């Protein structure tokens, strides 16, 4: 059982999907706000555009950068990242914020500030949750099928990054050794009002209702930037 002493209120996860150069800049900006570390994943972003498609340039290698930060400084940090990385311009990247309910095993000190979290969140983010993030985990090679399905349902595109699976339906054996097949994780940011339709389309097209075909889950976003 987790005691209340281990619950750290007003912690947020800031995620960016940007170019390698912007990723380096983002880490410098975050460091200036006292964020001491980050996690970076290599991923592939898809871009809409007929001309890019004809030139076979509608996929870009990108980096997903994840920061964990205190609630009391997130407004200034997000504002700085949004401004300095020019996320208000098309194709400069996206950023979204989610709330952390609990953290264990931290290796850096995160101060717990005594604030009214409910009012504080409303002050920073102004209004309702407008976007959700759909995550789909499928076998390697099926990520583009997920993207295609989501676009048919109205999504603009998504981000694909590599992973490994070890579920009971994924592991095979070869010469008495477990083989864990490579996976692809597809992340798609969508308006909250369209989430159910897009998710249902993906589940139907990819047959995710059958064991071993993959999983899909949805995460609510506090705020999203760079989605056009």
N, C-alpha and C positions, 0 to 999 in steps of 0.2 A: 504494500500500500504506500502511496506517495503522500507524505505529510504536507501540510499547508506551508511549512517553512521552505519547501522546495518549489513553490509556485512563484514565478517571477512575473508580476503584472506589467503591462504596458511594454511588451517586447514585440518587435515587428521584424518581418522578413522582407527585405527589399531585393527584388530580382530584376536584372537587366538582361536583355538579349541584344547584343551589339557586336560591332566589328572588333577585331583584335586590338586595334589602336584605341578605339573608344573604351574597350575593357581596361586597358592600362590607365587611361585617364580617369575612369570611374574609380579605380582603386586608390589613385592619388587623392581624389576628391574625398572619398570616404575616410581615408587616413587622416585628412585634415580635420575631420569631425570626431576623431578619436576611435574610429572603427579599426580594430587592430588586425583583423583577418577577413578572409573571404574564401569562398569555394568557387572554382571555375570549371565549367564543363564545355567541351567542344560539341558543337551541334550544327545542324544544317537548317537554314531557314528557307521557306518558299515564298516567292514573290509573284503577285499577279501582274500580268502585262503581256499583251499579244506580241509586241516586238521582242521582249526578253525571251518569250517562249520560242519564237522562231529562231532566235540566235542561240537557243539552249543555254541561256544565262539566267533562268528563273529560279536557280538555287544558289544560295550563298553560304559559305562557311562562316559561322559566327561563334561567339562565345556567350555562354550563360554565366553570369556573375551573381552570386548570392551573398548578401550581407545580413548580419544580424545586428540590430541596433536597439537602443533604449527608446521608449516612446517619447521622452521629453525632447529629443533632438531630431526626431524623424522629419518633422515639417521642414526644418532648415536643410537637412541632408537631401531630401527628395527635391526640394526647390533648386538646390545647387546642381544636382545631377541633371535635372530636367533642363535647366538653363545652359549649363556649360557643355552638355552633350548635344544640345540643340534637338531635343526629342520632339519639339513642336513641328519640326520639319519632316516631311515624308521620307521614309527609308533611312532614317538615322537611328533606328532602334526602338525598342519598347521597354517599358518599365512597369512593374506592378508591385503592390504592397499587400501582404497578408499578415494577419495577427498570429502571434505565437501564444498558444495556450499554456505551454509548460516547457521548461528546459532542464535537462539533467546532464551531468558530465561536462559542464562548461569548464574550459581551461583558461578563460580570461574573465576578469571581474566585470560584471554588468550591474551597475547600481540600480536598485529598485526605488524609484521616486514615488513619493506619496502624493498622488493626484487623483482626481475624479476621472477615471478612465473613460467612462461613457461620454461625459461632456467633452473631454479632451479629444476623443476620436471624432466627434461631430465638428469640433472646431477646426481640426486639420482637414478632414475629408469632405465636409459639407454635403450632407444628403445621403441618399440611398446607395446601396451596392449596385453598380451599373453593369459590371462584367463578371463573368465566371471563367475559370480556366478548366478546360477538359483535358485530362491526361488519359492516354490510351497506350497500353503496353502490349505489343504484338511481337511475333517472330521477326527476325531480321529479314528485310526485303518487303515486308508488308506495310511499312510506314507510309510509303507513297499512296497505297490504297486507302489508308485512313485519311490522308490529306484530300484525295480525290472525292471520297465519300462526304467529307465535311463540306467541301466546296459545293457539291451538288445540293447540300442542304442549306447553303447560304453563308458559310464561313468564308473568310478572305484568304486564309492560308494557315500555316502552322510552323512549328519547329520540331525537328527530329534529332534525337541524340541516342547514342548507343548504350546498351546495358546488358546485363546477364540475368537469366532466370533460373530459379531452383525450386519451383513449385512441384507438387506431386505429379502433375500432368506434363511437366516440361523435361524432367530429368530422364535420360536414357542411360544404358550401361553398355560399355564396350570393354572387353577383356577384364571384366569385374571392376571397372572403374566408372564412376558417375560422370556423365557428359552433360554439362549445363549449356544449352544452346544460347547463342547470342540473341539479344532482343533489341527492339527499337522502342523508345518512348516518344510518343508524339504529344506535343502540348499545343493546344488551340485555344486562343482567347476569343470569347464570343460574348455578345450582349446577353444579359441575364434573361431577357424575354425570349431569346432564341435557343437557349441552352437545351431544353428538353427535346425539341425537334431535332437539333443537330446530333445530340447524343443518341437518340433513338435510331436515327438513320445509320450512324456508324455501327451500332450494335447489330442492326439488321443486315447491313451490307457485309460486315466482317464476320458474321455468325458468332458473335461473342457470347451468345447464350449457350454455346456448346463448350464442354470442358477442354481446356488446352488451347483455345483459339485466342485468348488474350483477356485483358480486363480493362474496364473503363471506370474512372471516377472523376468527380467534379469538385473543384475547390472554389469557394467564394472569394472574390477579390475586394479589398477595401477601396482600392483606387488603381486605375490603369492609365498609362501615358503612351503616346506614340502609336495609337491604334487609329487607322484612317480607312 
